[in-house]
Amino acid sequence: MSVVIFVEGGQGSAKNACRQAFRIFFEKVIARRSFRVVASGDRGSAFKDFSLALRQNPDDFNILLVDSEEAVQGTSWQHLAAREGDGWVRPVAARDDQAHLMVQVMESWFLADRRVLTAYYGQGFNVSSLPGQPNIELISKRDVFQALRLASKNTKTKGEYHKTRHGFDLLEMIEPNLVRAASAHAGNLFTVLQRETAA
């Protein structure tokens, strides 16, 4: 059995960078590296790829990983069914622990590791512009992006935060244990990954 993670992200030419960044990040979580990352592009494509994999590769443990985009109500599947713009019905073959959310967006995870943000952006990075809320799941998507832009806008080499130019570099660098401590949903994902790759 293989573990396959279908992630939202990596539009067009950024797919390779997205896949590599998530792989490097998850390699810090999983001791046995028997897993694969599929960068599906937009969130709808991630759900379609995941659903197809359930039918075509039922012996794999397939995982759907997308942004929650907003505060989460209920389970991951309940959130994805109720959220306007998604309305996704859990496939019959999918288990509760096969849908996972980056709450509220991938960039929320960066806020858990201020040391990496400061080192990456260097001179001019304003760490005081980042939210003081230790539970990163409570910070809205809008506030996450605004904080990253404000903190980085005066940096000398990187400049203002840019999802494609900076996001995947940062994902490779951040410490998963800090993300786990700041996000219950991330902690659940890591627990499932560790369990399934150890089997």
N, C-alpha and C positions, 0 to 999 in steps of 0.2 A: 504493500500500500504506500502511495505517495501522498504527501500533504501539498495541496495546491491552493495558493492564495490569490484570489482575483481582486485586484485593487483598483479603485477609482484613481485616475491620474495618468499623466503621460500622453497628452494630446499630440498626434502627429509625430514629428521628429523627436519629441521628448520621451517617447516610450522607453527607449533603452536606458536613459538616465533614470527614469522613474523605477523601472524594474531593478536596476543595479542598486539604487539607493535603498529601496525596501529590503532587498536581499541582504545588504551589508548591515542594515539596522537589525533585522531579525536574526542574523547570525550571532549577534551578541546575546540574544534571548535563548536560542536553541543550541544545545550542546551537539547533538547529532544533526548534521546539516542536510537531512533528507527531506527537502521541501523545494517547491518551485514557486516563483512569483510571476503572475501574468498581469502586465499593465494594460488595462482594458480601455483606457481613455475616459470618456464621460461615464457618469454613474449608471445611466441606463444600459450602456454596453457592458459594464461590469456585471450587472444583474443578469443580462442575457447570456453572457459567457458562463457565469456560474450555473445558471439553470440548465444550459446545454451540457455542461460538464457532468452535472448530476445524472443526466440520462445516458451520456456516452461513456462516462468513466465512473461507474457506480462503486468500484472498488477503491477509488481514491477518497481521501478526506478533503473535500472541497470547502473553501472558506470564502465568503463574500466580505470585503472590507471597503466601506465607503464612509464619507463624511456624514455626520448626523445633520449638519447645516443649522441646527437649532437645538434647544434643550430637549432632552429625551424624556418621553413619557412612556412608561411600560417597558417591555422587552424590546430588543432590537427589531424583531420581526413586527411587533405591534407598531413601533415607531415608523418603520418603512411602509407599513400598510396605511397608516393614518396620515402620513405627511403629504401635504399638497404638492403635486408634481411627481410623486412616486406612486403611491397606491399599489405597492407590490404585494401580491399574495404569495405567502410562503409556499414554495413548491412542495408537493406531497413527500418527496424523498428527502427534503431538508430537515435537519434537526435544529433544535433551539440554539445549539452552540456552534452553528455554522454561519451565522450572520453576526458581524461585528461592526462597531461604529467608532470612527475617530471623532471624539466629542470635543468641540463642535466641528472642528476642521483639522486637517493634518497639522496646520500651523499652530494649533493649540499645544501640541506636543512640544514645540520649540520653547514655549514659555516655561516649561519645567526645568530647562537647563540653561540658566542665564550665563553660566561660565562659558559654554560653547558659543552662545550668541555674542558675548563680549569679545571673545578671542577671534571669532570669525570676522566680525566687522571692524575691530580694532579702533584706532583713533577716531574720536568723534561720536562713538556709540553712546547713547544716553540711556543707560539701564534704568534710570528712575522713571522713564516713560512707560515701562512695562507695568502691567497690573500687579497689585500686591496680593491678589486673591490666590491662595495656595491650591485651591481646587480648580484646576484649569477648565473643568467641564462647565463651570458656572459663568465663564467669560463668553459673551456672545461672539459670533463669527465677525460681526462688524467691529467690535472692540479689539479682537485679536489682530486683525489686519491693520487697524488704525494704530495700535500700539507698536507693531513691528515697523510700520512706516515712520512714525514719529521718532522712534529710538534710533533708526538707521539713517535718517535723511541727511545728517551732517557728517556721515563717515567719509573718510578721504579716498579709500580705494574701492569699496563695494558700492557705495551710494545707497539709495532708498531700496527697501526690501522689494524683490521681484520674484514671483513664484517660480518661474522657469529657471532664471539665472542663479537664484540662491536657495530655493526650497529643497531641492534634492541634495545639494551639498550639505545643508544643515541636517537633513534627515540621516545622512550617513554618519554624522559626527555626534549627535546627541546620545545621552546615556539612558538606555531603557529603564533602568531601575528608578531613575528620577521621574520618568514618565509614568511608571507604574504607581509610584507614591502619590502622584498628582491627579491621576485619572483612573477611576474604578473600572471603566470600560476597557481601557488599555490593559489593566491588570488581568481582567477576565480573558482577553485575547491571548496574552502571554501564557497564562495557565493552560489554556486549550492547546496552544502550539507546543508547549513543553510536554504535555500529556500525549498528544497524538504522534509526535516525532520520536518519543521514547518507546512507543509500542512496537 
